[in-house]
Amino acid sequence: MKVRKPTKAEKKELLEYYKRYTGGDDFSDEIDEWYIGVFENYYYGHSWYHGKILVLVNTHEPYAETFTWADGKFDRADDKLPHFCE
């Protein structure tokens, strides 16, 4: 599975997500400094999801966030993908 940089449209979806969930904060000046990778054909054998995922590695804290396009809607995947360390 190969990773690629996000398109302008994918970055826009990510910015819109953060704007919704941060009360209107605009990170458009910072997004090009973020570590973001997109995987086109993600598939987890025991998961309901097969498709594109976006992974954001946080630049100020040691964690990553995963987003999917489940049902055509861009959203954070925390509650959708399995957690292996719990």
C-alpha positions in Angstrom: 0.0 0.0 0.0 1.5 3.3 -1.1 0.9 6.7 0.6 0.5 9.9 -1.3 0.1 13.6 -0.4 -3.5 14.9 -0.1 -5.1 16.8 -3.0 -6.3 20.4 -2.5 -9.9 19.0 -2.3 -8.9 16.5 0.5 -7.1 19.3 2.4 -10.2 21.4 2.1 -12.3 18.6 3.6 -9.9 18.3 6.5 -10.0 22.0 7.1 -13.8 22.0 7.0 -13.8 19.1 9.5 -11.7 21.1 11.9 -13.7 24.2 11.4 -16.9 22.4 12.4 -15.4 20.7 15.5 -13.3 23.6 16.8 -15.9 26.3 16.8 -14.7 28.0 13.6 -10.9 27.9 13.9 -9.2 28.3 10.6 -6.0 26.3 10.1 -5.5 27.1 6.4 -2.2 28.9 7.0 -0.8 25.9 8.8 -2.1 22.9 6.8 0.9 22.7 4.4 3.2 22.1 7.5 1.1 19.2 8.7 2.2 15.6 8.1 -0.6 14.1 6.1 -0.8 10.9 4.0 -3.6 9.4 2.0 -3.9 5.7 1.3 -6.1 4.9 -1.6 -7.1 1.2 -1.1 -7.2 0.6 2.7 -8.7 -2.6 3.6 -8.9 -4.3 7.0 -10.2 -7.9 6.7 -12.5 -7.7 9.7 -13.7 -4.1 9.1 -16.7 -2.8 7.3 -14.6 -0.2 5.6 -12.7 -0.6 2.3 -11.5 2.6 0.6 -9.4 5.7 1.0 -8.1 6.9 4.4 -6.3 10.0 5.4 -3.8 9.9 8.2 -2.7 13.1 10.0 0.3 12.9 12.3 0.0 15.7 14.8 2.8 18.2 14.8 2.6 19.3 18.4 1.6 16.1 20.3 2.7 12.5 19.6 -0.5 11.0 18.1 -2.2 10.5 14.8 -5.7 10.9 13.6 -7.4 8.7 10.9 -10.2 9.9 8.6 -12.3 7.9 6.2 -14.8 8.7 3.4 -17.4 6.2 4.7 -20.7 6.5 2.9 -19.3 9.4 0.9 -18.8 11.5 4.0 -15.4 12.7 5.3 -15.2 12.0 9.0 -12.8 11.0 11.8 -12.5 7.2 12.0 -11.8 6.7 15.7 -15.0 5.0 16.4 -15.2 3.1 13.1 -11.8 1.3 12.7 -10.6 -1.3 15.2 -8.4 -0.4 18.1 -5.5 -2.9 18.6 -4.0 -1.6 21.8 -7.1 -1.6 24.0 
